[in-house]
Structures are given as C-alpha cells and as structure tokens.
Amino acid sequence: MTNKNCYWHPDRYAGVTCQRCERRVCAECMHTASVGFHCPACIAPQSINHGRKRISARSFARGANASEQSLTTRTLIAVNLFAFLVTLFRGGSLSSGGGDVTIDFGLVGYGRVLSAFSIDYVGIAEGEWWRMFTGGFLHAGFIHLAFNMFLLWMLGSQLERLLGPTSYLILYFGSLLSGALGVMLLDPLALTVGASGAVFGLMGATVVYQLRRGVSPWSNGIGTLLIINLIFTFARPNISVGGHLGGLLGGLLIGWLIDEMNKKRIAGYLSFLLPLIITVALGFSCLWASKYWYDPILG
C-alpha cells in the first residue's frame, strides 16, 4: 500500500480512499456513506448538469478501475466456486457438499477413514498440512457457499481497495489459518469446511479499520452484521465455534498490524513483514495444536 498525503490536507496522512472518486483523504475528511467512505467533494450538493457531466466522463473509467482493484477478491470467489463444482462431480450434493473431495481435503486434526480393506488415518496430525488451506475453500452445500461468498464480496472488495492486494491476501490467509487454529484447539476431530474463518477475519479487520478512524461500526451496519453472525455461531448446531472465533481474533490482530504499519509509513517489504510473520506463526501453531487432538482445550 502506498502512503500518500490527504487530497484536502497535504500535511495529514491519507488513510482512506473515497469510494466514489477514489481520492485519498485523512480521517478528518472522511464521511461514512451507505457503502464505504466519501470525501467532502462527493457529499457536497452538486447541480444536475455537473452530476451528469461527472458521470458521463468518468463512470466507465471508475468502473474499470474498481473491477481491477477487486481482482483478488474475484479470484478468491472463483476458486471457491470451482472447488464446489469439483465437490459435486466427486460425489457431493448441492444441499450438503460432502463427497471424496471433502474427505480428502477438508480441515480435520485427526480422523479415520474406513475402506474395504484397511483403515486410513488422516488429518493435519498425520502430516496433511494442506488441509489448513484447502478446508477453507470447501463448503457444506450451496447455501453455505452463497452466504460466505456474499460476505467475501461485500467486505473483501472494499478491504482490497483500502489495503492493496498483498496486505489483503495476508489478512485473508492469516484469518483463515487463525480459524483453522481455533478448530484444532476446540474441535480437532470434526471435519470442518468453509471460508467462514477468513470472512470473520475480514469483519474483524473492517471493525478495526473504522474504529481507528473514529467511525462507529454501528453507523454502517458492520457491527450489527458481526453480532448477528456471532449469535448464529453459538445458537445453531453444527457450526464451528473455533473456526469463527479464531478467524475473528486473527482478523482483529492482523488487521490492526497492517493498519499500524501503514500509519507509521513503513515503506516497502517491511510493511508486510510483521503481519506475514504472524500469519506464518499461526500456521505453525495449527500444526502444533493438531498433535493434541486427543486432549483439545475445550473439546
């Protein structure tokens, strides 16, 4: 992420991008809109002719730019959709997912798979470390997939524009690994799938980003969205409490670190170093915790 000065106050740090004209502004100039943030010029009254001129001259350019800026989010959604299609072709169903793909790549600390001739021991504890990542791209049915992809698009497309693709990917996979760690700590014997851990991390990072700029998360609905999802986490059966809470805590931490690096104007690869170290540490912690599947913390 490139650090720039505010368009309206050159002596101040520009920590927010206007979602309408894409000017960089400081926290003092930011105004919360129904979607994202707007700068003073975009909330000021304008004549009808001026509005038409601005739309006709810049609408296609802004649309193309917005599409490019959300390319990473679009790619993540495409990978999730592709994984779900593969699940269907390998014995899964629209209502519940499942199939061979979920058994082979779903997140689990330790498990046994019965075959006609033998018992196969599977899971992260058996050296299948890739399940930390692949489990986050599988889903238990179309409704599960659609809900997570909707939240991923709504939150991820804006965070990607604000943080840049590199920091955004660190945040996403850091939250995903934090959610996997939560599963290993609370319920490592349960076969777990879904991007919910990463999505909860994006919600947490969005809350951090707004609070650090004096914006109330209740003013634009993100606070309500988070509370509703937490209620569902504890109220509904077959929901991964560890995955959701782990992802949320990871997103809060990594989101704060990324924003802190940007506010201190640390340039180059150093701005990504500490959040990346935390992400890698979460992965190794997940490997370590999987070894204690027989005695989880709260399982």
C-alpha positions in Angstrom: 0.0 0.0 0.0 1.4 3.4 -1.0 1.3 6.0 1.7 0.0 9.4 0.4 -1.0 12.7 1.9 -4.6 13.8 2.1 -6.1 15.4 -1.0 -7.6 18.2 1.1 -4.9 18.4 3.8 -1.4 17.7 2.4 0.1 17.7 5.9 -2.1 14.8 7.1 -1.9 11.1 6.5 -4.4 9.8 3.9 -5.7 6.6 5.4 -9.0 6.2 3.4 -10.0 6.1 -0.2 -13.2 7.7 -1.3 -15.4 5.0 -2.8 -16.9 7.4 -5.4 -14.0 9.5 -6.8 -11.1 7.4 -5.3 -9.3 10.4 -3.8 -7.1 9.7 -0.8 -8.3 11.5 2.3 -7.4 11.7 6.0 -9.7 10.6 8.9 -10.9 14.2 9.4 -12.2 14.4 5.9 -13.8 11.0 5.8 -17.6 10.8 5.7 -19.4 7.4 6.2 -21.7 6.6 3.3 -24.2 3.8 2.9 -21.4 1.9 1.2 -17.8 2.7 2.1 -16.5 6.3 2.6 -16.9 9.5 0.7 -14.7 12.6 0.6 -16.1 16.2 1.1 -16.5 16.9 -2.6 -18.6 13.8 -3.2 -21.0 14.6 -0.4 -21.4 18.3 -1.3 -24.5 19.4 -3.1 -24.0 19.5 -6.9 -26.1 20.7 -9.8 -27.8 18.2 -12.1 -25.7 19.2 -15.1 -22.5 18.8 -13.1 -23.6 15.4 -11.9 -24.4 14.3 -15.4 -21.0 15.6 -16.7 -19.1 13.8 -14.0 -20.9 10.5 -14.5 -20.7 10.5 -18.3 -17.0 11.4 -18.3 -15.7 9.1 -15.6 -18.2 6.3 -14.9 -16.7 3.8 -17.2 -13.1 4.6 -16.1 -14.1 4.2 -12.4 -16.0 1.0 -13.2 -13.0 -0.5 -14.9 -10.7 0.7 -12.1 -13.0 -0.8 -9.4 -13.0 -4.1 -11.2 -9.2 -4.2 -11.3 -9.0 -3.3 -7.7 -11.2 -6.1 -6.7 -9.5 -8.7 -8.8 -8.0 -10.6 -5.8 -11.5 -10.9 -4.2 -13.0 -12.1 -7.5 -10.2 -14.7 -7.8 -10.8 -16.0 -4.3 -14.6 -16.3 -5.1 -13.8 -18.1 -8.3 -11.6 -20.6 -6.6 -14.3 -21.3 -4.0 -16.9 -21.8 -6.8 -14.5 -24.1 -8.7 -13.9 -26.2 -5.6 -17.6 -26.6 -5.0 -18.1 -27.7 -8.6 -15.3 -30.3 -8.1 -17.1 -31.4 -4.9 -20.3 -32.0 -6.9 -18.5 -34.1 -9.6 -16.8 -36.2 -6.9 -20.0 -37.4 -5.1 -21.1 -34.2 -3.3 -24.5 -32.7 -3.2 -26.0 -29.2 -3.5 -27.6 -29.4 -0.1 -24.7 -30.7 2.0 -21.5 -30.8 -0.1 -19.5 -33.8 1.1 -18.0 -36.3 -1.3 -14.5 -37.6 -1.7 -13.1 -34.1 -2.0 -14.3 -33.1 1.4 -12.9 -36.3 3.0 -9.5 -35.8 1.3 -9.1 -32.0 1.7 -11.4 -30.9 4.5 -10.0 -29.5 7.7 -9.5 -32.1 10.4 -6.8 -32.6 13.1 -7.1 -36.3 13.2 -9.6 -38.9 11.7 -10.0 -42.4 10.5 -11.3 -43.3 7.0 -12.7 -46.8 6.7 -12.1 -48.6 3.3 -12.9 -52.1 2.1 -9.6 -53.4 3.1 -8.0 -51.1 5.6 -8.3 -48.1 7.9 -6.6 -44.9 6.7 -5.5 -42.3 9.3 -5.9 -38.8 8.0 -5.6 -35.2 9.2 -3.1 -32.5 10.0 -1.7 -34.5 12.8 -0.8 -37.2 10.2 1.2 -34.7 8.1 -1.6 -33.5 5.8 -0.8 -29.8 6.5 -2.5 -28.6 3.3 -5.9 -29.2 4.9 -5.3 -25.9 6.8 -5.8 -24.1 3.5 -7.9 -26.4 1.4 -10.6 -26.8 4.0 -11.3 -23.1 3.7 -12.2 -23.4 0.1 -14.8 -26.2 0.5 -18.4 -25.8 1.6 -21.2 -27.8 3.1 -23.8 -27.1 0.4 -24.8 -24.3 -1.9 -26.4 -22.1 0.8 -23.2 -22.3 2.9 -21.2 -21.3 -0.2 -23.5 -18.5 -1.3 -23.6 -16.9 2.2 -19.8 -16.9 2.6 -19.2 -15.6 -1.0 -21.7 -12.8 -0.5 -19.9 -11.6 2.7 -16.5 -12.1 1.0 -17.5 -9.9 -1.9 -19.1 -7.2 0.3 -16.2 -7.0 2.8 -13.3 -8.1 0.7 -13.8 -5.9 -2.3 -13.6 -2.8 -0.1 -10.7 -4.0 2.0 -8.7 -4.9 -1.1 -9.0 -1.3 -2.4 -8.1 0.1 1.0 -5.2 -2.2 1.8 -3.9 -3.3 -1.6 -3.7 -6.9 -2.8 -0.6 -8.0 -0.9 -1.8 -6.9 2.6 -5.3 -8.0 1.7 -4.1 -11.6 1.0 -2.0 -11.6 4.2 -5.1 -10.6 6.1 -7.3 -13.2 4.3 -5.0 -16.2 4.7 -3.9 -15.1 8.2 -7.6 -15.1 9.2 -8.1 -18.5 7.5 -5.2 -20.0 9.4 -6.3 -18.4 12.7 -9.7 -20.1 12.1 -8.0 -23.4 11.5 -6.1 -23.0 14.7 -9.4 -22.4 16.5 -10.7 -25.7 15.2 -7.6 -27.5 16.3 -7.9 -26.1 19.8 -11.6 -26.7 20.3 -12.8 -29.5 18.0 -9.9 -31.1 16.0 -11.8 -34.4 15.4 -14.6 -32.7 13.5 -14.3 -32.5 9.7 -14.7 -28.8 9.1 -15.1 -26.8 5.8 -15.9 -23.3 4.8 -14.5 -19.8 4.3 -16.2 -18.6 7.4 -13.0 -18.2 9.4 -11.5 -15.9 6.7 -14.8 -14.0 6.4 -15.0 -13.4 10.1 -11.4 -12.1 9.9 -12.5 -9.6 7.3 -15.3 -8.5 9.5 -12.9 -8.0 12.4 -10.4 -6.1 10.3 -13.2 -3.8 9.0 -14.3 -3.0 12.6 -10.7 -2.2 13.5 -10.2 0.0 10.4 -13.3 2.0 11.2 -12.7 2.4 15.0 -9.1 3.6 14.4 -10.6 6.4 12.3 -13.3 7.4 14.6 -16.1 5.7 12.7 -18.7 3.8 14.6 -19.2 0.3 13.2 -22.9 0.6 14.1 -23.4 3.6 11.7 -23.0 1.5 8.6 -24.2 -2.0 9.7 -20.9 -3.9 10.1 -21.3 -4.0 13.9 -24.8 -5.5 13.5 -23.6 -7.9 10.9 -20.9 -9.2 13.2 -23.2 -9.6 16.2 -25.8 -11.5 14.1 -23.2 -13.9 12.9 -21.8 -14.4 16.4 -25.3 -15.2 17.6 -25.8 -17.8 14.8 -22.4 -19.3 15.7 -23.5 -20.2 19.2 -27.2 -20.7 18.5 -27.2 -23.1 15.6 -25.9 -26.7 15.7 -23.0 -28.0 13.5 -21.4 -24.5 13.4 -17.6 -24.4 14.0 -17.3 -22.1 17.1 -13.5 -22.4 17.0 -13.3 -21.6 13.3 -15.5 -18.5 13.6 -13.9 -17.1 16.8 -10.4 -18.0 15.7 -10.9 -16.2 12.3 -12.3 -13.2 14.0 -9.5 -12.8 16.5 -6.9 -13.4 13.7 -8.6 -10.7 11.6 -8.6 -8.2 14.5 -4.9 -8.8 15.2 -3.6 -8.8 11.6 -5.9 -6.0 10.5 -4.6 -3.8 13.4 -1.0 -4.7 12.5 -1.4 -3.9 8.8 -3.1 -0.6 9.6 -0.4 0.3 12.2 2.4 -0.4 9.6 0.6 1.9 7.2 0.1 4.7 9.7 3.8 4.6 10.6 4.5 5.0 6.9 6.8 1.9 6.8 7.6 1.5 3.2 8.5 -1.4 1.0 8.5 -5.0 2.1 9.0 -4.1 5.8 5.3 -3.0 5.9 4.3 -6.6 5.1 6.9 -8.3 7.3 5.3 -8.4 10.7 1.8 -9.3 9.5 3.3 -12.1 7.4 5.3 -13.4 10.4 2.1 -13.5 12.4 0.4 -15.4 9.6 3.2 -18.0 9.3 3.2 -18.3 13.1 -0.5 -19.1 13.1 0.2 -21.9 10.6 2.9 -23.5 12.7 0.6 -23.1 15.8 -2.1 -25.0 13.9 0.4 -27.8 13.2 1.5 -27.9 16.8 -2.1 -27.9 18.2 -3.2 -30.7 15.8 -0.8 -33.1 17.7 -3.0 -32.8 20.8 -6.2 -34.0 19.1 -6.8 -36.5 22.0 -6.9 -33.6 24.5 -8.3 -30.4 22.9 -8.7 -27.3 25.1 -12.5 -27.3 25.2 -13.4 -30.3 23.0 
